[in-house]
């Protein structure tokens, strides 16, 4: 969501928003590549282990950062999602040079 808001702001995108957007784009590229690979039973087991580790990481991040005081009078509201398996990713938009990503799977 930070990246979406920043994209609407055009050239006034903060360094944090740029980093967030770059991380989101990198994650989407990794998801595209992962979706193209056939999954064996061993790969499925490895994916399950990776999902468990990712979930633990998310829980740790949420515990540390949800309601974090930004020092500007605002608090950080953190929402995290973890997905695994085949995904479809669309880049939509173009009107007023606004682009968004839609991820489903």
N, C-alpha and C positions, 0 to 999 in steps of 0.2 A: 504494500500500500504506500509506503514511503516513496518508492520509485515512481509509482503512478502519480502521486501528488507532485513530485519533483518534475516529472516530465511535463506536467501542465504549466509549470513555472518557467519553462524555456531555459534561457541562459542563466537564470538565477538559481540553478540547481546547486545545492550545497555539496561539499566534498563527501559527507556521509551519505547523501542520497545517491551520488554518483557511484560510490562504493557498493551500496545496496543494490543498485540497478545492475552493476557489473557482476556481482555475485549471483543475482537472479538469472542473468543471461548465461553465465557459466553453468549453473545448475541445470538449466533447461537444455543446454547443449549436451551435457552428460546424460540427461534423461533420454534425449533423442538417440544417442549412440547406444545406450543400454537397451532401448526398446527394439533395436535392430538385431540383437544377439539372441540366438536360440538358447533356451534355458534347459539344462539337464537337471537331473535330481540333485547332483552335487552342487550345481550352481544355485538351485532353489534353497538348499540348506544354507549355503553361504549367504544368500540374500536374507533369509530369516535371521541369521546371526547379525547381519549388518543392520537390519531394521530394529532389532532389539537394542543394539548399541546406539543407533540414531535416536531412538525413543528416550533412552537414558540421558543422552546428551541434551535433548530438548527439555526434559524434566529439570535437569540441572540449570539450564539457561533460564527457564521460566522461574524457577525458585529464586535465582539471583537478580533477574532483571524486570520481572513483572512489577508494576507500580514503582519503578525506579524514578527517583526525583531527578529531573534533568537540570535543575538549578535555574530554570527559567519560569518557574511557577507551574510547569506542566509535569505530568507523570507519564511514564512510558507504559502503554498497554500492549502486552505481548501476546500474540496468538501464533501458534506453531502447528504446522501440519506435516505429517510424514507419509509418504506414499512409496509403494514398491510395485514393480511389475511393469506391464505395458502401459504406456501413456500416449496420449495424443496432445500435441502442443500446437496452438494456432497463434499467429501474430495478426491481430485485427486492428483496423483503424485506418488512418491516413488522412482523415478530414482534419484540417487545421494542423497537419503534421503531428497528430496525436496517435500514438501506437500503444496497444496493450497486449498482454499475453493471456491466453486462456489455456489452462492445463486441465485435462480430464483423463481419468483412467482408473 
